[in-house]
C-alpha cells in the first residue's frame, strides 16, 4: 500500500468513541463486522507507527481535503459529517500522541503550512506533554501573534494556555483571545461563572472538528 492510500485509510479508520456515527455502524455492530473494522483500524495504526515521523506532515495535509469532500445530503446528515470530522482529527491525534517527541519537528513545520487547518492541528498537537518543548511553544507563540485565521489562532492560544513553557504575556494574550472568541461563539457563557473560564480550552477543543470542517470548505 502506498503512503497516500495508507493515510487515506487511516484517517477514517473505525473508532468506538464517536457517538455521532453510531447509527452509521449499527448494522456492522449487529453482524459482527464492526469488530473486524476495529481490528483493521489497529493494523493501519501499527503500520503508520512503523513509518514514523515522516508520515506526520503528509497526514495533516490530507485532513483538509478529507473534511472538505464530505457534505450533508439526502443520505448524510450534519451529524454524520461532524462525526466524520471527529474521526479524522481523533485518528491524527492518536498517531501524534503515540509518536511523541518524534512528531515534534514535522508539527513545528506544520505551523507554517499554507493550510490554516494544518496550522491549527499542528499548534494543537504541540500541546501534548510528550511532544512539546520550549522551542516548540515559542513557535506556537509566534503563530498565535501572526495568524490571521481564527481557528488556527485560537488553537495556538489554547496550546499556550495549557503549556508550562508559555511566557506570562503569551498566556495573558491567549486567554484574552479565547474569551473574545467565546463571546462571539458561545453567547451567555459568562453566566456560568469562573468555572466556565477554566473550561474554555476544553470547550474549544470539543468544537474544533466542526470549525476545521468550516475552514476546510473555505480553503
N, CA, C and O of each residue as an XYZ file, in Angstrom:
876
protein
N       0.846     -1.198      0.000
C       0.000      0.000      0.000
C       0.882      1.249      0.000
O       1.776      1.369      0.837
N       0.638      2.194     -0.942
C       1.458      3.389     -0.948
C       1.042      4.315      0.195
O      -0.018      4.142      0.797
N       1.900      5.304      0.484
C       1.678      6.130      1.667
C       0.381      6.925      1.599
O      -0.316      7.039      2.607
N       0.040      7.475      0.440
C      -1.182      8.270      0.335
C      -2.417      7.427      0.616
O      -3.351      7.898      1.266
N      -2.437      6.189      0.136
C      -3.570      5.307      0.402
C      -3.605      4.906      1.871
O      -4.677      4.826      2.472
N      -2.437      4.653      2.447
C      -2.363      4.320      3.867
C      -2.925      5.457      4.711
O      -3.710      5.226      5.631
N      -2.523      6.683      4.396
C      -3.013      7.853      5.131
C      -4.517      7.992      4.963
O      -5.232      8.224      5.938
N      -4.999      7.854      3.750
C      -6.427      7.988      3.468
C      -7.242      6.980      4.287
O      -8.259      7.330      4.886
N      -6.780      5.733      4.301
C      -7.493      4.698      5.046
C      -7.384      4.920      6.552
O      -8.351      4.712      7.285
N      -6.200      5.344      7.014
C      -6.002      5.528      8.450
C      -6.869      6.652      9.002
O      -7.458      6.506     10.074
N      -6.954      7.758      8.294
C      -7.722      8.895      8.798
C      -9.164      8.530      9.103
O      -9.749      9.059     10.048
N      -9.746      7.629      8.313
C     -11.134      7.277      8.514
C     -11.310      5.871      9.091
O     -12.379      5.275      8.961
N     -10.267      5.344      9.727
C     -10.416      4.024     10.338
C     -11.494      4.079     11.419
O     -11.666      5.092     12.097
N     -12.213      2.969     11.563
C     -13.333      2.914     12.510
C     -12.848      3.135     13.941
O     -11.766      2.690     14.325
N     -13.676      3.833     14.719
C     -13.412      4.080     16.134
C     -14.664      3.706     16.913
O     -15.767      3.669     16.369
N     -14.471      3.432     18.193
C     -15.610      3.066     19.040
C     -16.015      4.192     19.977
O     -16.766      3.969     20.926
N     -15.521      5.409     19.716
C     -15.793      6.514     20.638
C     -16.412      7.729     19.948
O     -16.413      8.820     20.519
N     -16.933      7.564     18.746
C     -17.559      8.677     18.029
C     -19.064      8.419     18.012
O     -19.578      7.736     17.126
N     -19.757      8.970     18.995
C     -21.178      8.657     19.165
C     -22.034      9.114     17.980
O     -23.065      8.504     17.699
N     -21.628     10.160     17.294
C     -22.412     10.637     16.159
C     -22.471      9.626     15.029
O     -23.365      9.693     14.185
N     -21.529      8.687     15.002
C     -21.504      7.688     13.934
C     -22.147      6.365     14.355
O     -22.134      5.406     13.583
N     -22.705      6.297     15.555
C     -23.337      5.053     15.998
C     -24.407      4.560     15.018
O     -24.446      3.364     14.731
N     -25.290      5.446     14.486
C     -26.287      4.946     13.519
C     -25.638      4.369     12.262
O     -26.138      3.400     11.691
N     -24.532      4.961     11.836
C     -23.847      4.500     10.639
C     -23.292      3.088     10.819
O     -23.265      2.296      9.877
N     -22.848      2.783     12.043
C     -22.241      1.481     12.310
C     -23.226      0.468     12.895
O     -22.821     -0.634     13.266
N     -24.506      0.819     12.985
C     -25.477     -0.053     13.659
C     -25.527     -1.444     13.055
O     -25.462     -2.438     13.778
N     -25.642     -1.524     11.740
C     -25.717     -2.838     11.087
C     -24.426     -3.616     11.277
O     -24.451     -4.816     11.551
N     -23.290     -2.927     11.130
C     -21.997     -3.594     11.297
C     -21.824     -4.129     12.711
O     -21.208     -5.177     12.904
N     -22.358     -3.423     13.700
C     -22.279     -3.910     15.078
C     -23.106     -5.187     15.242
O     -22.689     -6.122     15.925
N     -24.261     -5.216     14.619
C     -25.153     -6.371     14.777
C     -24.598     -7.623     14.113
O     -24.774     -8.727     14.629
N     -23.930     -7.464     12.974
C     -23.461     -8.657     12.263
C     -21.992     -8.986     12.514
O     -21.428     -9.868     11.868
N     -21.379     -8.274     13.457
C     -20.008     -8.580     13.834
C     -18.938     -7.935     12.979
O     -17.747     -8.104     13.240
N     -19.353     -7.190     11.952
C     -18.362     -6.578     11.067
C     -17.627     -5.409     11.737
O     -16.503     -5.078     11.361
N     -18.266     -4.795     12.721
C     -17.643     -3.625     13.344
C     -16.348     -4.010     14.057
O     -15.360     -3.280     13.984
N     -16.348     -5.137     14.737
C     -15.133     -5.583     15.420
C     -14.026     -5.868     14.410
O     -12.850     -5.625     14.682
N     -14.408     -6.382     13.255
C     -13.419     -6.615     12.196
C     -12.845     -5.282     11.723
O     -11.642     -5.171     11.486
N     -13.713     -4.260     11.584
C     -13.257     -2.934     11.171
C     -12.323     -2.324     12.219
O     -11.336     -1.674     11.875
N     -12.639     -2.535     13.494
C     -11.768     -2.015     14.549
C     -10.390     -2.675     14.500
O      -9.372     -2.000     14.662
N     -10.354     -3.969     14.281
C      -9.071     -4.667     14.202
C      -8.270     -4.199     12.983
O      -7.050     -4.051     13.052
N      -8.961     -3.971     11.879
C      -8.280     -3.446     10.699
C      -7.737     -2.052     10.976
O      -6.655     -1.698     10.509
N      -8.489     -1.261     11.736
C      -8.017      0.062     12.109
C      -6.752      0.008     12.936
O      -5.847      0.821     12.746
N      -6.679     -0.945     13.852
C      -5.471     -1.109     14.659
C      -4.283     -1.530     13.802
O      -3.151     -1.110     14.044
N      -4.550     -2.364     12.796
C      -3.471     -2.754     11.888
C      -2.934     -1.544     11.139
O      -1.723     -1.392     10.978
N      -3.846     -0.675     10.677
C      -3.435      0.541      9.980
C      -2.622      1.441     10.904
O      -1.626      2.036     10.492
N      -3.058      1.533     12.156
C      -2.345      2.367     13.126
C      -0.925      1.862     13.332
O       0.018      2.653     13.363
N      -0.769      0.560     13.473
C       0.566     -0.006     13.657
C       1.441      0.247     12.433
O       2.642      0.483     12.564
N       0.848      0.198     11.255
C       1.611      0.455     10.044
C       2.058      1.914      9.987
O       3.175      2.211      9.565
N       1.178      2.823     10.417
C       1.535      4.244     10.452
C       2.664      4.486     11.452
O       3.584      5.255     11.176
N       2.595      3.836     12.606
C       3.638      3.989     13.618
C       4.975      3.502     13.081
O       6.018      4.090     13.366
N       4.942      2.426     12.302
C       6.168      1.896     11.718
C       6.811      2.905     10.772
O       8.035      3.036     10.735
N       5.979      3.624     10.001
C       6.516      4.670      9.114
C       7.156      5.772      9.941
O       8.214      6.289      9.580
N       6.514      6.136     11.059
C       7.101      7.101     11.981
C       6.909      8.552     11.594
O       5.945      8.896     10.909
N       7.835      9.411     12.035
C       7.681     10.863     11.886
C       7.518     11.340     10.448
O       6.835     12.343     10.242
N       8.105     10.682      9.423
C       7.921     11.181      8.061
C       6.463     11.214      7.597
O       6.138     11.898      6.627
N       5.585     10.480      8.284
C       4.191     10.437      7.842
C       3.340     11.542      8.474
O       2.211     11.769      8.041
N       3.866     12.227      9.486
C       3.048     13.166     10.259
C       2.541     14.319      9.396
O       1.336     14.568      9.351
N       3.435     15.020      8.716
C       3.005     16.182      7.939
C       2.127     15.788      6.743
O       1.116     16.448      6.502
N       2.477     14.736      5.983
C       1.556     14.303      4.931
C       0.176     13.940      5.475
O      -0.836     14.194      4.822
N       0.135     13.349      6.663
C      -1.145     13.014      7.289
C      -1.964     14.278      7.554
O      -3.141     14.346      7.200
N      -1.341     15.272      8.172
C      -2.067     16.512      8.480
C      -2.509     17.216      7.201
O      -3.597     17.790      7.147
N      -1.670     17.172      6.182
C      -2.023     17.835      4.924
C      -3.156     17.125      4.193
O      -3.792     17.715      3.319
N      -3.413     15.877      4.536
C      -4.526     15.148      3.920
C      -5.860     15.477      4.585
O      -6.918     15.226      4.008
N      -5.819     16.036      5.792
C      -7.056     16.280      6.537
C      -7.986     17.283      5.846
O      -9.176     16.994      5.721
N      -7.502     18.454      5.388
C      -8.442     19.414      4.789
C      -9.265     18.840      3.643
O     -10.469     19.084      3.569
N      -8.640     18.089      2.756
C      -9.380     17.517      1.629
C     -10.406     16.500      2.115
O     -11.521     16.445      1.597
N     -10.032     15.691      3.116
C     -10.985     14.714      3.650
C     -12.202     15.418      4.219
O     -13.330     14.980      3.994
N     -11.992     16.503      4.951
C     -13.101     17.219      5.567
C     -13.914     17.987      4.526
O     -15.138     18.075      4.627
N     -13.234     18.537      3.535
C     -13.903     19.346      2.510
C     -14.834     18.512      1.635
O     -15.862     19.001      1.166
N     -14.470     17.268      1.423
C     -15.199     16.436      0.474
C     -16.428     15.748      1.052
O     -17.167     15.087      0.323
N     -16.652     15.897      2.352
C     -17.839     15.294      2.965
C     -18.842     16.390      3.288
O     -18.573     17.272      4.104
N     -19.999     16.328      2.641
C     -21.035     17.335      2.833
C     -22.376     16.647      3.076
O     -22.625     15.559      2.556
N     -23.230     17.280      3.859
C     -24.555     16.679      4.088
C     -25.353     16.606      2.794
O     -25.252     17.480      1.934
N     -26.145     15.552      2.673
C     -27.036     15.397      1.519
C     -28.244     14.592      1.962
O     -28.535     14.512      3.155
N     -28.943     14.000      1.019
C     -30.152     13.250      1.373
C     -29.845     12.053      2.266
O     -30.712     11.581      3.001
N     -28.611     11.567      2.199
C     -28.216     10.392      2.981
C     -27.373     10.775      4.197
O     -27.571     10.239      5.287
N     -26.442     11.694      4.011
C     -25.513     12.076      5.070
C     -26.038     13.295      5.820
O     -26.215     14.361      5.230
N     -26.285     13.140      7.112
C     -26.766     14.244      7.935
C     -25.595     15.111      8.401
O     -24.431     14.732      8.270
N     -25.930     16.282      8.948
C     -24.890     17.143      9.527
C     -24.173     16.418     10.656
O     -22.969     16.589     10.846
N     -24.921     15.601     11.410
C     -24.304     14.843     12.492
C     -23.275     13.864     11.977
O     -22.211     13.705     12.575
N     -23.583     13.202     10.864
C     -22.613     12.279     10.279
C     -21.370     13.030      9.831
O     -20.250     12.577     10.065
N     -21.564     14.181      9.184
C     -20.427     14.952      8.696
C     -19.530     15.373      9.857
O     -18.305     15.298      9.759
N     -20.143     15.816     10.961
C     -19.353     16.199     12.131
C     -18.641     14.982     12.722
O     -17.484     15.074     13.133
N     -19.335     13.843     12.764
C     -18.704     12.617     13.247
C     -17.523     12.215     12.384
O     -16.529     11.689     12.884
N     -17.633     12.459     11.105
C     -16.544     12.197     10.164
C     -15.338     13.068     10.521
O     -14.201     12.596     10.542
N     -15.607     14.352     10.802
C     -14.531     15.253     11.196
C     -13.901     14.854     12.514
O     -12.682     14.927     12.671
N     -14.729     14.428     13.469
C     -14.206     13.977     14.756
C     -13.306     12.753     14.589
O     -12.286     12.619     15.265
N     -13.701     11.863     13.676
C     -12.910     10.653     13.434
C     -11.544     11.002     12.866
O     -10.524     10.504     13.342
N     -11.522     11.858     11.846
C     -10.253     12.210     11.210
C      -9.307     12.886     12.193
O      -8.124     12.549     12.247
N      -9.820     13.843     12.974
C      -8.951     14.563     13.903
C      -8.503     13.658     15.051
O      -7.366     13.765     15.511
N      -9.377     12.772     15.516
C      -9.003     11.873     16.609
C      -7.959     10.855     16.155
O      -7.044     10.530     16.912
N      -8.085     10.352     14.935
C      -7.085      9.405     14.446
C      -5.731     10.075     14.264
O      -4.694      9.482     14.562
N      -5.740     11.324     13.770
C      -4.481     12.071     13.663
C      -3.877     12.297     15.047
O      -2.671     12.141     15.242
N      -4.723     12.664     15.999
C      -4.258     12.887     17.380
C      -3.622     11.638     17.963
O      -2.560     11.709     18.581
N      -4.262     10.500     17.771
C      -3.741      9.257     18.342
C      -2.347      8.937     17.815
O      -1.475      8.503     18.569
N      -2.144      9.153     16.528
C      -0.832      8.866     15.953
C       0.230      9.788     16.542
O       1.313      9.332     16.910
N      -0.074     11.076     16.633
C       0.892     12.032     17.166
C       1.227     11.706     18.619
O       2.394     11.732     19.010
N       0.210     11.401     19.415
C       0.452     11.069     20.817
C       1.334      9.824     20.948
O       2.188      9.750     21.832
N       1.122      8.860     20.070
C       1.923      7.643     20.115
C       3.373      7.918     19.709
O       4.298      7.392     20.329
N       3.576      8.731     18.682
C       4.937      9.042     18.220
C       5.672      9.950     19.198
O       6.899      9.894     19.288
N       4.941     10.782     19.931
C       5.556     11.632     20.944
C       6.552     12.621     20.366
O       6.261     13.298     19.380
N       7.733     12.704     20.982
C       8.737     13.696     20.587
C       9.159     13.556     19.130
O       9.598     14.532     18.521
N       9.034     12.368     18.566
C       9.405     12.169     17.161
C       8.519     12.981     16.224
O       8.909     13.261     15.090
N       7.319     13.364     16.694
C       6.398     14.145     15.866
C       6.656     15.648     15.965
O       6.055     16.425     15.224
N       7.535     16.062     16.863
C       7.694     17.498     17.138
C       8.152     18.287     15.916
O       7.542     19.302     15.582
N       9.194     17.852     15.255
C       9.733     18.619     14.128
C       8.706     18.789     12.997
O       8.517     19.909     12.524
N       8.030     17.705     12.545
C       7.030     17.921     11.495
C       5.859     18.799     11.953
O       5.266     19.511     11.142
N       5.530     18.750     13.235
C       4.458     19.621     13.722
C       4.889     21.082     13.696
O       4.105     21.954     13.322
N       6.119     21.352     14.088
C       6.624     22.720     14.014
C       6.594     23.206     12.569
O       6.204     24.340     12.293
N       7.006     22.344     11.658
C       6.938     22.697     10.239
C       5.494     22.938      9.805
O       5.224     23.803      8.972
N       4.577     22.172     10.371
C       3.168     22.323     10.023
C       2.563     23.643     10.447
O       1.564     24.079      9.874
N       3.155     24.287     11.445
C       2.618     25.586     11.870
C       2.847     26.671     10.819
O       2.274     27.756     10.919
N       3.680     26.392      9.812
C       3.920     27.349      8.726
C       3.283     26.886      7.414
O       3.577     27.440      6.355
N       2.414     25.877      7.479
C       1.799     25.337      6.267
C       0.856     26.364      5.638
O       0.390     27.286      6.307
N       0.582     26.190      4.342
C      -0.321     27.112      3.645
C      -1.780     26.924      4.058
O      -2.594     27.826      3.859
N      -2.125     25.766      4.633
C      -3.493     25.500      5.070
C      -3.672     25.866      6.539
O      -2.892     25.437      7.389
N      -4.696     26.657      6.837
C      -4.985     27.006      8.227
C      -5.414     25.778      9.022
O      -5.204     25.728     10.234
N      -6.007     24.794      8.365
C      -6.389     23.556      9.052
C      -5.138     22.839      9.551
O      -5.102     22.369     10.688
N      -4.118     22.754      8.708
C      -2.866     22.107      9.104
C      -2.183     22.918     10.205
O      -1.645     22.345     11.152
N      -2.201     24.233     10.087
C      -1.596     25.073     11.130
C      -2.319     24.879     12.462
O      -1.682     24.798     13.512
N      -3.637     24.806     12.416
C      -4.421     24.629     13.640
C      -4.124     23.286     14.295
O      -3.891     23.217     15.502
N      -4.133     22.227     13.506
C      -3.859     20.903     14.061
C      -2.434     20.814     14.598
O      -2.209     20.236     15.662
N      -1.477     21.377     13.876
C      -0.084     21.337     14.323
C       0.075     22.057     15.655
O       0.715     21.540     16.571
N      -0.502     23.244     15.767
C      -0.416     24.001     17.019
C      -1.099     23.242     18.151
O      -0.584     23.188     19.268
N      -2.245     22.662     17.866
C      -2.987     21.916     18.880
C      -2.198     20.713     19.376
O      -2.123     20.478     20.582
N      -1.615     19.955     18.466
C      -0.894     18.748     18.860
C       0.417     19.064     19.572
O       0.927     18.224     20.313
N       0.968     20.243     19.365
C       2.194     20.623     20.071
C       1.951     20.862     21.560
O       2.899     21.088     22.312
N       0.704     20.816     21.986
C       0.400     20.944     23.411
C       0.612     19.638     24.165
O       0.694     19.645     25.394
N       0.702     18.513     23.450
C       0.814     17.226     24.128
C       2.106     17.164     24.936
O       3.170     17.550     24.453
N       2.004     16.678     26.163
C       3.137     16.693     27.092
C       4.328     15.905     26.581
O       5.472     16.248     26.879
N       4.074     14.850     25.815
C       5.193     14.052     25.318
C       5.706     14.566     23.974
O       6.556     13.933     23.348
N       5.186     15.720     23.529
C       5.611     16.317     22.264
C       6.261     17.677     22.477
O       7.293     17.976     21.876
N       5.655     18.507     23.340
C       6.083     19.889     23.477
C       7.481     20.019     24.084
O       7.953     19.138     24.803
N       8.122     21.136     23.774
C       9.284     21.613     24.498
C       9.289     23.129     24.360
O       8.415     23.697     23.705
N      10.264     23.785     24.972
C      10.270     25.245     24.978
C      10.345     25.820     23.568
O       9.681     26.811     23.264
N      11.155     25.200     22.701
C      11.286     25.696     21.340
C       9.990     25.575     20.554
O       9.642     26.467     19.781
N       9.278     24.473     20.750
C       8.007     24.278     20.053
C       6.980     25.307     20.505
O       6.239     25.851     19.685
N       6.935     25.573     21.802
C       5.958     26.532     22.312
C       6.312     27.954     21.879
O       5.420     28.775     21.667
N       7.593     28.247     21.748
C       7.973     29.553     21.208
C       7.429     29.709     19.793
O       6.945     30.780     19.427
N       7.504     28.656     19.005
C       6.957     28.712     17.641
C       5.436     28.890     17.673
O       4.879     29.600     16.836
N       4.771     28.256     18.627
C       3.318     28.419     18.755
C       2.979     29.859     19.134
O       2.003     30.420     18.635
N       3.781     30.458     20.015
C       3.559     31.872     20.363
C       3.706     32.752     19.128
O       2.925     33.684     18.938
N       4.683     32.471     18.301
C       4.865     33.249     17.069
C       3.668     33.078     16.141
O       3.205     34.044     15.534
N       3.170     31.850     16.031
C       1.988     31.613     15.207
C       0.792     32.371     15.767
O       0.058     33.014     15.017
N       0.596     32.301     17.054
C      -0.529     32.988     17.690
C      -0.495     34.492     17.396
O      -1.534     35.106     17.152
N       0.692     35.072     17.421
C       0.827     36.521     17.224
C       0.575     36.951     15.785
O       0.183     38.093     15.541
N       0.794     36.051     14.828
C       0.732     36.453     13.423
C      -0.407     35.809     12.635
O      -0.659     36.201     11.496
N      -1.094     34.834     13.216
C      -2.081     34.046     12.476
C      -3.349     34.845     12.157
O      -3.974     35.379     13.073
N      -3.747     34.941     10.872
C      -4.936     35.704     10.507
C      -6.239     34.903     10.566
O      -7.319     35.493     10.594
N      -6.157     33.571     10.586
C      -7.361     32.729     10.556
C      -7.726     32.318     11.979
O      -6.893     31.780     12.709
N      -8.962     32.573     12.367
C      -9.349     32.439     13.768
C      -9.138     31.036     14.329
O      -8.596     30.898     15.426
N      -9.549     29.991     13.609
C      -9.461     28.652     14.181
C      -8.011     28.276     14.468
O      -7.736     27.613     15.468
N      -7.089     28.683     13.617
C      -5.677     28.378     13.852
C      -5.120     29.237     14.987
O      -4.315     28.767     15.791
N      -5.548     30.479     15.044
C      -5.052     31.365     16.111
C      -5.544     30.898     17.483
O      -4.775     30.877     18.444
N      -6.811     30.527     17.574
C      -7.325     30.076     18.866
C      -6.754     28.713     19.233
O      -6.515     28.448     20.411
N      -6.531     27.842     18.249
C      -5.876     26.560     18.540
C      -4.490     26.799     19.140
O      -4.097     26.138     20.101
N      -3.757     27.748     18.564
C      -2.443     28.099     19.116
C      -2.597     28.680     20.519
O      -1.812     28.374     21.417
N      -3.619     29.523     20.699
C      -3.850     30.117     22.007
C      -4.156     29.090     23.076
O      -3.669     29.206     24.201
N      -4.950     28.089     22.749
C      -5.271     27.037     23.720
C      -4.009     26.267     24.108
O      -3.829     25.920     25.275
N      -3.148     26.003     23.146
C      -1.878     25.342     23.468
C      -1.054     26.190     24.430
O      -0.443     25.662     25.360
N      -1.037     27.492     24.210
C      -0.294     28.381     25.115
C      -0.884     28.355     26.520
O      -0.150     28.470     27.502
N      -2.181     28.208     26.625
C      -2.827     28.210     27.939
C      -2.497     26.964     28.753
O      -2.487     27.015     29.983
N      -2.228     25.856     28.086
C      -2.015     24.611     28.824
C      -0.540     24.238     28.964
O      -0.213     23.276     29.660
N       0.353     24.985     28.314
C       1.770     24.632     28.356
C       2.506     25.355     29.481
O       2.254     26.531     29.744
N       3.401     24.653     30.129
C       4.211     25.252     31.195
C       5.345     26.109     30.627
O       6.009     26.825     31.376
N       5.571     26.046     29.321
C       6.652     26.802     28.697
C       6.206     28.172     28.191
O       7.033     28.942     27.703
N       4.921     28.490     28.296
C       4.397     29.750     27.773
C       4.842     30.915     28.643
O       4.861     30.810     29.870
N       5.196     32.014     28.012
C       5.541     33.213     28.763
C       4.279     33.808     29.398
O       3.160     33.507     28.982
N       4.480     34.658     30.411
C       3.326     35.270     31.075
C       2.515     36.124     30.103
O       1.286     36.068     30.099
N       3.201     36.911     29.285
C       2.493     37.738     28.304
C       1.753     36.883     27.279
O       0.638     37.211     26.872
N       2.385     35.781     26.866
C       1.750     34.874     25.915
C       0.486     34.271     26.492
O      -0.526     34.155     25.800
N       0.542     33.885     27.767
C      -0.632     33.291     28.416
C      -1.764     34.298     28.500
O      -2.910     33.975     28.188
N      -1.449     35.518     28.921
C      -2.494     36.541     29.072
C      -3.120     36.893     27.720
O      -4.335     37.070     27.626
N      -2.308     36.993     26.695
C      -2.837     37.296     25.361
C      -3.720     36.157     24.854
O      -4.763     36.394     24.245
N      -3.295     34.928     25.109
C      -4.078     33.775     24.670
C      -5.417     33.714     25.392
O      -6.438     33.421     24.770
N      -5.429     33.984     26.684
C      -6.687     33.962     27.423
C      -7.634     35.056     26.936
O      -8.835     34.824     26.804
N      -7.101     36.241     26.671
C      -7.935     37.331     26.158
C      -8.563     36.957     24.817
O      -9.732     37.247     24.564
N      -7.770     36.312     23.963
C      -8.279     35.905     22.650
C      -9.345     34.829     22.786
O     -10.341     34.843     22.063
N      -9.141     33.896     23.709
C     -10.107     32.815     23.883
C     -11.420     33.347     24.458
O     -12.495     32.901     24.059
N     -11.340     34.284     25.380
C     -12.539     34.895     25.937
C     -13.299     35.658     24.847
O     -14.526     35.582     24.768
N     -12.567     36.386     24.017
C     -13.212     37.125     22.925
C     -13.875     36.158     21.944
O     -14.961     36.431     21.434
N     -13.224     35.040     21.685
C     -13.817     34.016     20.812
C     -15.106     33.475     21.417
O     -16.110     33.329     20.720
N     -15.079     33.176     22.720
C     -16.268     32.638     23.387
C     -17.406     33.656     23.381
O     -18.570     33.279     23.251
N     -17.083     34.937     23.520
C     -18.126     35.971     23.473
C     -18.877     35.930     22.143
O     -20.081     36.182     22.090
N     -18.149     35.609     21.068
C     -18.781     35.562     19.742
C     -19.462     34.225     19.469
O     -20.515     34.180     18.832
N     -18.868     33.149     19.946
C     -19.327     31.819     19.563
C     -20.239     31.136     20.584
O     -21.025     30.258     20.226
N     -20.136     31.537     21.853
C     -20.921     30.875     22.911
C     -21.617     31.951     23.751
O     -21.225     32.198     24.891
N     -22.646     32.587     23.188
C     -23.328     33.667     23.912
C     -23.832     33.197     25.275
O     -24.388     32.107     25.413
N     -23.622     34.043     26.268
C     -24.106     33.735     27.610
C     -23.205     32.858     28.442
O     -23.564     32.493     29.561
N     -22.027     32.506     27.916
C     -21.160     31.570     28.643
C     -20.700     32.131     29.986
O     -20.435     31.364     30.911
N     -20.601     33.453     30.109
C     -20.099     34.053     31.347
C     -21.054     33.845     32.520
O     -20.643     33.948     33.676
N     -22.316     33.557     32.235
C     -23.274     33.331     33.323
C     -22.930     32.082     34.131
O     -23.428     31.896     35.241
N     -22.077     31.229     33.567
C     -21.690     30.007     34.269
C     -20.591     30.243     35.298
O     -20.234     29.331     36.044
N     -20.048     31.472     35.344
C     -19.089     31.828     36.375
C     -17.653     31.447     36.055
O     -17.308     31.158     34.909
N     -16.822     31.454     37.094
C     -15.387     31.225     36.922
C     -15.086     29.864     36.310
O     -14.136     29.725     35.539
N     -15.896     28.855     36.651
C     -15.652     27.520     36.101
C     -15.720     27.536     34.583
O     -15.033     26.764     33.914
N     -16.564     28.430     34.037
C     -16.691     28.500     32.580
C     -15.391     28.973     31.944
O     -15.013     28.497     30.874
N     -14.705     29.905     32.598
C     -13.421     30.393     32.076
C     -12.419     29.243     32.041
O     -11.712     29.053     31.052
N     -12.365     28.484     33.124
C     -11.430     27.358     33.178
C     -11.754     26.297     32.128
O     -10.867     25.586     31.657
N     -13.037     26.199     31.768
C     -13.464     25.166     30.824
C     -13.348     25.600     29.370
O     -13.570     24.789     28.471
N     -13.006     26.863     29.118
C     -12.979     27.348     27.740
C     -12.041     26.551     26.822
O     -12.438     26.228     25.703
N     -10.819     26.223     27.247
C      -9.967     25.419     26.345
C     -10.615     24.095     25.947
O     -10.534     23.677     24.792
N     -11.263     23.437     26.919
C     -11.926     22.160     26.630
C     -13.087     22.384     25.674
O     -13.318     21.583     24.768
N     -13.824     23.489     25.882
C     -14.953     23.800     25.005
C     -14.486     24.005     23.572
O     -15.118     23.517     22.634
N     -13.380     24.725     23.400
C     -12.871     24.957     22.048
C     -12.434     23.648     21.397
O     -12.737     23.400     20.230
N     -11.726     22.815     22.147
C     -11.259     21.542     21.596
C     -12.447     20.691     21.159
O     -12.387     20.010     20.135
N     -13.532     20.732     21.943
C     -14.715     19.973     21.573
C     -15.352     20.464     20.287
O     -15.891     19.675     19.512
N     -15.289     21.773     20.062
C     -15.883     22.366     18.857
C     -14.930     22.339     17.663
O     -15.340     22.603     16.533
N     -13.674     22.025     17.911
C     -12.646     22.160     16.878
C     -12.928     21.361     15.603
O     -12.732     21.903     14.516
N     -13.380     20.097     15.674
C     -13.650     19.384     14.415
C     -14.637     20.113     13.508
O     -14.434     20.183     12.296
N     -15.701     20.652     14.092
C     -16.665     21.392     13.290
C     -16.072     22.656     12.702
O     -16.365     23.009     11.559
N     -15.240     23.339     13.474
C     -14.588     24.553     12.979
C     -13.607     24.227     11.858
O     -13.470     24.994     10.905
N     -12.931     23.099     11.974
C     -11.991     22.688     10.929
C     -12.725     22.305      9.645
O     -12.225     22.547      8.547
N     -13.908     21.711      9.781
C     -14.710     21.409      8.591
C     -15.068     22.703      7.873
O     -14.943     22.790      6.651
N     -15.514     23.711      8.624
C     -15.856     25.004      8.018
C     -14.649     25.633      7.339
O     -14.762     26.162      6.233
N     -13.500     25.577      7.993
C     -12.297     26.165      7.417
C     -11.859     25.405      6.176
O     -11.411     26.012      5.203
N     -11.983     24.089      6.200
C     -11.617     23.281      5.017
C     -12.431     23.684      3.816
O     -11.909     23.745      2.703
N     -13.702     23.960      4.020
C     -14.566     24.357      2.916
C     -14.231     25.750      2.395
O     -14.537     26.086      1.251
N     -13.599     26.557      3.249
C     -13.254     27.926      2.846
C     -11.935     27.999      2.100
O     -11.646     29.005      1.451
N     -11.124     26.940      2.182
C      -9.792     26.957      1.581
C      -9.831     26.559      0.111
O      -8.791     26.523     -0.546
